[in-house]
Amino acid sequence: MAEWSYFVQQQLSGGACAAETSHQPLVGSYGNLDAEYRALADGPALVDRSYRGLLEITGADRASWLHNLTTNEVKNLLPGQGNYAFACNAQGRILFDVNIVVRADSIWVDLDRAYLDFARAHFDKYIIIEDVVVGDRSDDFVRLGLVGERAKAILAELGVEQAESMPRLGTAEITWEDCSIPVMRHDFCGLFGVELFVPSARAVELWRALGDSSGHKCAVPAGYDVVQIHRIEAGLPWPLREITDEYLPAETKQFDRAVSFTKGCYLGQEVIERMRTRGVEARQLVSLQVEGDMIPPGGAVLIADDDRPVGQVTSACRSLATGGVIAMGYVKTASAAIETSLRVGWEDRSAGAVVMRLPLTSGSTN
């Protein structure tokens, strides 16, 4: 990762704008937000995803062990298959979210780098007598995203000829200049996309090759800021924003893709199953159209017509699809109906807001 970090620093020194993230140096924008936004929508767009981490689970008991610690199916996944899941505590609260990818001799657990140390400690705590080893392979790869409809032509050129038909979180393998690169279908911002797990020593070289303006399928670099805009427009929750230990899986609107109700027992299962059968959540994740031009910060209070606080904003941006300010946040279920009027308050400011249907734009939800 050292060479990649230096490369990102060079981009920032050369005029790119830094993203507001504390994990590591990351480009927020390359200088033309509108062009980057269109590139993500249409493709091919090239995205630095090196803020993602990777744990590798090995050992004969890896599948049954991980099956008991996450909310989705693991034991019945075959090599090349994957799914999205939560790791929860015994009280059913989300600790972190993961993409589970089954390999021939291991299971990859893809997660935000901010959770790496915590997740590894959490998993290690539950290794008792099982034949399981948890390793950190985050720095072995740099993750590059290829996004947008026109990215399929680049993928075909790289050897993934039917990229669109790949199952969500399914994997394939390509060879680029004698370098073996796993490819995962991951529509991480609500648009068609894949992630390339590029060996760290070759990442800068491949980035430059994919973005070579002399090529007929040149990919346009797109920064973290437009990824956030697209995923908020698509209503996708994000680690450390909508996915935190403050919330329960049922409140995130991710039950269908993150939780199996036929897999049997797992950590937190009793609480999660009870919420499903009763069909009652204290809060719900909603999308909001916010009046005016001011973008409310995370934590801004959502207030009902009778001046009661009913929730908080978790993410917000100026939408390039609607032209206005939009937000995501959690509100009490009684205030979560579409077209409910609320007010957003922060510091000495306030703005009207209306609950809107998720997602605001069409696209994938994985």
Secondary structure as the mmCIF struct_conf table of DSSP 4:
data_model
#
loop_
_struct_conf.conf_type_id
_struct_conf.id
_struct_conf.beg_label_comp_id
_struct_conf.beg_label_asym_id
_struct_conf.beg_label_seq_id
_struct_conf.end_label_comp_id
_struct_conf.end_label_asym_id
_struct_conf.end_label_seq_id
HELX_RH_AL_P HELX_RH_AL_P1 ALA A 2 SER A 13
TURN_TY1_P TURN_TY1_P1 GLY A 14 GLY A 15
HELX_LH_PP_P HELX_LH_PP_P1 ALA A 16 ALA A 16
STRN STRN1 CYS A 17 ALA A 18
HELX_LH_PP_P HELX_LH_PP_P2 ALA A 19 ALA A 19
BEND BEND1 GLU A 20 GLU A 20
BEND BEND2 SER A 22 GLN A 24
STRN STRN2 VAL A 27 SER A 29
BEND BEND3 TYR A 30 GLY A 31
HELX_RH_AL_P HELX_RH_AL_P2 LEU A 33 ASP A 42
BEND BEND4 GLY A 43 GLY A 43
STRN STRN3 ALA A 45 ASP A 48
TURN_TY1_P TURN_TY1_P2 SER A 50 TYR A 51
STRN STRN4 ARG A 52 THR A 58
BEND BEND5 GLY A 59 GLY A 59
TURN_TY1_P TURN_TY1_P3 ALA A 60 ASP A 61
HELX_RH_AL_P HELX_RH_AL_P3 ARG A 62 HIS A 67
TURN_TY1_P TURN_TY1_P4 ASN A 68 LEU A 69
BEND BEND6 THR A 70 ASN A 72
TURN_TY1_P TURN_TY1_P5 LYS A 75 ASN A 76
HELX_LH_PP_P HELX_LH_PP_P3 LEU A 77 LEU A 78
TURN_TY1_P TURN_TY1_P6 PRO A 79 GLY A 80
STRN STRN5 GLY A 82 CYS A 88
TURN_TY1_P TURN_TY1_P7 ALA A 90 GLN A 91
BEND BEND7 GLY A 92 GLY A 92
STRN STRN6 ILE A 94 VAL A 102
BEND BEND8 ALA A 104 ASP A 105
STRN STRN7 ILE A 107 ASP A 112
HELX_RH_3T_P HELX_RH_3T_P1 ARG A 113 TYR A 115
HELX_RH_AL_P HELX_RH_AL_P4 LEU A 116 LYS A 125
TURN_TY1_P TURN_TY1_P8 TYR A 126 TYR A 126
BEND BEND9 ILE A 128 GLU A 130
STRN STRN8 VAL A 133 ASP A 136
HELX_RH_3T_P HELX_RH_3T_P2 SER A 138 ASP A 140
STRN STRN9 PHE A 141 VAL A 147
BEND BEND10 GLY A 148 GLY A 148
TURN_TY1_P TURN_TY1_P9 GLU A 149 ARG A 150
HELX_RH_AL_P HELX_RH_AL_P5 ALA A 151 LEU A 158
TURN_TY1_P TURN_TY1_P10 GLY A 159 GLY A 159
TURN_TY1_P TURN_TY1_P11 GLU A 161 GLN A 162
HELX_RH_3T_P HELX_RH_3T_P3 ALA A 163 SER A 165
BEND BEND11 MET A 166 MET A 166
HELX_LH_PP_P HELX_LH_PP_P4 PRO A 167 PRO A 167
TURN_TY1_P TURN_TY1_P12 ARG A 168 LEU A 169
STRN STRN10 THR A 171 TRP A 176
TURN_TY1_P TURN_TY1_P13 GLU A 177 ASP A 178
STRN STRN11 CYS A 179 ARG A 185
TURN_TY1_P TURN_TY1_P14 PHE A 188 CYS A 189
BEND BEND12 GLY A 190 PHE A 192
STRN STRN12 GLY A 193 PRO A 199
HELX_RH_3T_P HELX_RH_3T_P4 SER A 200 ARG A 202
HELX_RH_AL_P HELX_RH_AL_P6 ALA A 203 LEU A 210
TURN_TY1_P TURN_TY1_P15 GLY A 211 GLY A 211
TURN_TY1_P TURN_TY1_P16 SER A 213 SER A 214
BEND BEND13 GLY A 215 GLY A 215
TURN_TY1_P TURN_TY1_P17 HIS A 216 LYS A 217
HELX_LH_PP_P HELX_LH_PP_P5 CYS A 218 ALA A 219
STRN STRN13 VAL A 220 PRO A 221
HELX_RH_AL_P HELX_RH_AL_P7 TYR A 224 GLU A 233
TURN_TY1_P TURN_TY1_P18 ALA A 234 GLY A 235
STRN STRN14 PRO A 239 PRO A 239
TURN_TY1_P TURN_TY1_P19 LEU A 240 GLU A 242
STRN STRN15 ILE A 243 ILE A 243
BEND BEND14 THR A 244 THR A 244
TURN_TY1_P TURN_TY1_P20 ASP A 245 GLU A 246
BEND BEND15 TYR A 247 TYR A 247
HELX_RH_3T_P HELX_RH_3T_P5 PRO A 249 THR A 252
TURN_TY1_P TURN_TY1_P21 LYS A 253 LYS A 253
HELX_RH_AL_P HELX_RH_AL_P8 PHE A 255 ALA A 258
BEND BEND16 PHE A 261 LYS A 263
TURN_TY1_P TURN_TY1_P22 LEU A 267 GLY A 268
HELX_RH_AL_P HELX_RH_AL_P9 GLN A 269 ARG A 278
TURN_TY1_P TURN_TY1_P23 GLY A 279 GLY A 279
BEND BEND17 ALA A 282 ALA A 282
STRN STRN16 ARG A 283 VAL A 290
BEND BEND18 GLU A 291 ASP A 293
HELX_LH_PP_P HELX_LH_PP_P6 PRO A 296 PRO A 297
TURN_TY1_P TURN_TY1_P24 GLY A 298 GLY A 299
HELX_LH_PP_P HELX_LH_PP_P7 ALA A 300 ALA A 300
STRN STRN17 VAL A 301 ILE A 303
TURN_TY1_P TURN_TY1_P25 ASP A 305 ASP A 306
BEND BEND19 ASP A 307 ASP A 307
STRN STRN18 PRO A 309 ARG A 318
TURN_TY1_P TURN_TY1_P26 LEU A 320 THR A 322
BEND BEND20 GLY A 323 GLY A 324
STRN STRN19 VAL A 325 LYS A 332
HELX_RH_3T_P HELX_RH_3T_P6 THR A 333 SER A 335
BEND BEND21 ALA A 337 ALA A 337
TURN_TY1_P TURN_TY1_P27 ILE A 338 GLU A 339
STRN STRN20 SER A 341 TRP A 346
TURN_TY1_P TURN_TY1_P28 GLU A 347 ASP A 348
STRN STRN21 ARG A 349 MET A 356
HELX_LH_PP_P HELX_LH_PP_P8 ARG A 357 ARG A 357
BEND BEND22 LEU A 358 LEU A 358
HELX_LH_PP_P HELX_LH_PP_P9 PRO A 359 PRO A 359
BEND BEND23 LEU A 360 THR A 361
#
